[in-house]
Amino acid sequence: MDVALGGTFDPVHDGHRRLFERAFELGDVTVGLTGDELAPKTRHVDRYVRSYDERKRDLEAELEPLAEAYDRTFEVRTLTEPTGIATEPQFDCLIVSPETVEGGKRINEIRHERGHDPLEIVIVPHLEAEDGEIISSTRIVNGEIDEHGNLTPDREGRQATRSE
């Protein structure tokens, strides 16, 4: 099965790793990595996003051991538009998170318009951080949590103060 997923992945965290693992469980993986031109348009908040080359290097370092463990192949391609690579006919499955389900439905509409079969959309639930909120790259960049969802030392102190 040919599996697609996409994102900015800056920085990669355990929630992303869950997406990657599910993708490799299903088949060979193509990851659409948001290009430098598109990245500012896809963010929900204003924050710095590292260059495509830096993100690609880190993403490949995450994907290589998974591909080996699952005996699968992978490819990283540049996303230049929000619907990305998944509108191409060769894909069978799209991995999404709960907030990107609507984008997956839009991709299937485009595929239908182009005469392609719809993708199976596989929704991978969010992972929660130590504080019960979702793990996100924005929260990591803001210093609230680390890549595993652990509260940063400063946040731990503020949590304790609030609960006293």
C-alpha positions in Angstrom: 0.0 0.0 0.0 1.3 3.5 -0.8 0.7 5.8 2.1 0.9 9.6 2.2 1.1 12.1 5.0 2.2 15.7 5.2 3.1 18.5 7.5 5.7 21.1 8.6 7.2 18.9 11.3 9.1 21.6 13.1 10.1 20.3 15.5 9.3 16.6 15.3 7.6 15.3 18.5 6.0 12.1 19.8 2.6 13.0 18.1 4.4 13.1 14.8 6.1 9.8 15.6 2.8 8.2 16.2 1.7 9.4 12.7 4.9 8.0 11.1 4.6 4.6 12.9 1.0 4.2 11.7 2.0 5.0 8.2 4.8 2.5 8.2 2.5 -0.2 9.7 0.3 0.2 6.5 2.9 0.4 3.7 5.6 2.4 2.0 5.5 6.0 3.0 5.8 9.3 1.1 5.9 12.4 3.4 5.0 15.7 2.0 7.2 18.3 3.8 5.9 21.8 3.7 8.2 23.9 1.6 9.6 27.2 2.7 7.2 29.2 0.6 4.1 27.4 2.0 5.2 27.0 5.6 4.2 30.5 6.8 0.7 30.1 5.2 0.0 26.8 7.0 0.7 27.9 10.6 -2.0 28.7 13.0 0.1 31.1 14.9 3.1 33.3 14.0 6.3 31.6 14.9 9.6 30.9 13.3 9.8 27.8 11.2 13.3 26.4 10.4 14.4 26.0 6.8 13.1 23.2 4.6 16.6 21.7 4.4 17.0 21.6 8.3 13.5 20.1 8.7 14.1 17.5 6.0 17.3 16.4 7.5 15.7 15.9 10.9 12.6 14.2 9.4 14.7 11.7 7.4 16.6 10.9 10.6 13.3 10.1 12.3 12.0 8.0 9.3 15.1 5.9 8.5 14.9 3.7 11.6 11.2 3.2 11.3 11.5 2.3 7.6 14.1 -0.3 8.5 12.1 -1.6 11.4 9.0 -2.1 9.3 11.0 -3.2 6.2 9.4 -0.3 4.2 10.6 2.4 1.9 10.1 6.1 2.3 10.5 9.3 0.4 10.3 13.0 1.5 8.9 15.4 -1.1 8.3 19.1 -1.0 4.7 20.4 -0.5 4.1 23.5 -2.5 0.3 23.6 -2.0 -1.9 22.6 1.0 -3.5 19.6 -0.7 0.0 18.4 -1.6 1.1 15.1 -3.1 -2.0 13.1 -1.9 -4.0 14.2 -5.0 -1.6 12.1 -7.1 -3.1 8.8 -8.3 -0.5 6.3 -6.9 -1.6 6.8 -3.2 -4.0 4.4 -1.5 -4.1 5.9 2.0 -3.7 9.2 3.8 -2.6 9.6 7.4 -4.2 12.6 9.2 -4.6 14.0 12.7 -8.0 15.1 14.0 -7.5 18.7 12.9 -6.5 17.7 9.3 -9.5 15.4 8.6 -11.2 18.1 6.6 -8.1 18.6 4.4 -8.2 14.8 3.8 -11.8 15.1 2.6 -10.9 18.0 0.3 -8.1 15.9 -1.1 -10.6 13.1 -1.9 -12.8 15.7 -3.7 -9.9 16.7 -5.8 -9.1 13.1 -6.5 -12.7 12.5 -7.6 -12.6 15.5 -9.9 -9.4 14.0 -11.5 -10.9 10.6 -11.9 -8.8 8.9 -9.2 -10.0 6.5 -6.5 -10.5 8.0 -3.1 -7.9 7.6 -0.4 -8.6 5.6 2.7 -8.3 8.3 5.4 -6.7 7.0 8.6 -7.1 9.3 11.6 -4.4 9.1 14.2 -5.5 10.5 17.6 -3.4 13.3 19.3 -1.1 12.5 22.1 -1.5 14.4 25.3 1.2 16.1 27.1 1.8 15.7 30.8 -0.7 18.5 31.5 -3.5 16.9 29.5 -3.3 19.3 26.6 -2.1 18.0 23.1 1.5 17.8 22.2 2.2 20.3 19.5 5.2 21.9 17.8 4.0 25.3 18.8 3.9 24.4 22.5 7.4 23.0 22.2 8.7 26.2 20.4 7.0 28.3 23.1 8.9 26.4 25.8 5.8 24.9 27.5 6.7 21.2 26.9 9.5 19.1 25.4 9.1 16.8 22.3 7.7 14.0 24.6 5.0 16.2 26.2 6.9 16.7 29.5 6.4 20.1 31.1 9.5 22.2 31.0 11.0 22.9 34.4 9.6 26.5 34.3 6.1 25.2 33.5 6.3 22.5 36.2 6.9 25.3 38.8 4.0 27.3 37.6 1.7 24.2 37.6 2.7 23.5 41.3 2.1 27.1 42.2 -1.4 27.1 40.7 -2.4 23.8 42.4 -1.2 24.9 45.9 
